[in-house]
Amino acid sequence: MKINGKVKLAIAALVLAGCAFGGYRYYEGQQAAQQAAAVETTKVVRMDMKSTVSATGTIQPVDSVEVSSKITARLKSVLVKENDKVTAGQTVATLDAKDYEAKRDQAQYKVTNTQAEYERISYLYSIGADTQKQLEDAQMNYDTAVSELAQAESDASETSILAPMDGTVVGEPKTVGTMAVATSDNPTVIMRIADLSSKQIKAKVDETDIGNIKVGQQATFTVDTYTDKTFTARVTKISQTDTSNSWDTSSSSSSSSSSSSSSASVIYYYVTLDVDDPDSQLLPAMTARVEINTADKPDTLAVPISTLKTDANGSYVIVRNADGSQENRYVTTGIYSDEYVEILSGLEEGEDVVSTYTAKKTSSSSSSNSRRGGPMF
């Protein structure tokens, strides 16, 4: 049987249509495979998570005192040296007492004279030979002399410098012959005494982290001199003002300008941590690099931080479904570690979330792609 021309054309058209459809499906499959290859995923997993806040601080004794003099005089003797143990009330230095002893003797002489004068006038007043005013003046002179004697005796007793607390002499004391000046604003520090049995860290914490710090939280820290050892500490105090008091704009114009300049920089708060140092290895002024443990979450859902995205509606991840399709899934997050974020809701264990995506090359990116186009018919 002969097939006429119209039938041949119809058959050819059907064959071409089938080839076109097959080619198009092949092209779609290739594109889908390329897109799938461009997507990298990671599983939603359960893990033990810990959130920490990093800070840097300085080792210092919990209790320490600067020993200075209440009177101005030269150091006559220094009875202790650096690293010596002292007890409260122990004489640690003496001042030259000659001038103060002379003033005390003069004051004692004045008391003796004014007392005798008062007794004489008191007798004369009793027999009507002196007036009431003379008696009152004699009484005032005697009382003044007694007061001056008490002050002179107090000054003379201050020539012995006593340790105000139990502890260790930290640093070299002043040498004999040094003038110990007693002023309210800048007295001469003769020596420093510290209780080295208990130490603390005064650390600076960034304002973005200070809200996560609570009294009682545990911490670990390291110091440069013991690179292979980790020490422990505990948060005991959180300062209620920043390190430069930048909030106080009412003090003076100079501090106000300082405050305005600091407002452009990072704000820090002091956090005090008590240190465990049973072997007394730590020394004052050592730099401590602290990790404060702010939260522990055992067996919690987590994904890498790199998978988390945000928009105006909140935080979300891109979930790849079993059929290869993708969807944006909004999630509620918990604590953060260095690499992972806790997921409180929105995901199930074992789901695949997109971690990286490599964009396919477009027709304008290379000359070879510009020639690729659709499948050939």
Secondary structure, DSSP 8 states (H G I E B T S, - for coil): ----HHHHHHHHHHHHHHHHHHHHHHHHHHHHHHHHHHEEEEE-EEEEEEEEEEEEEEEEEEEEEEEE-SS-EEEEEE---TT-EE-TT-EEEEE--HHHHHHHHHHHHHHHHHHHHHHHHHHHHHTTSS-HHHHHHHHHHHHHHHHHHHHHHHHHHTTEEE-SSSEEEES----TT-EE---SSS--EEEEEEEEEEEEEEEEEETTTGGG--TT-EEEEEETT-TT--EEEEEEEEEEEETT-TT--SS-HHHHHHHHHHTTS--EEEEEEEE--TT----TT-EEEEEEEEEEEEEEEEEEGGG-EEETTEEEEEEE-TTS-EEEEE-EEEEE-SSEEEEEES--TT-EEEEEE-----TTT-HHHHTT-S---
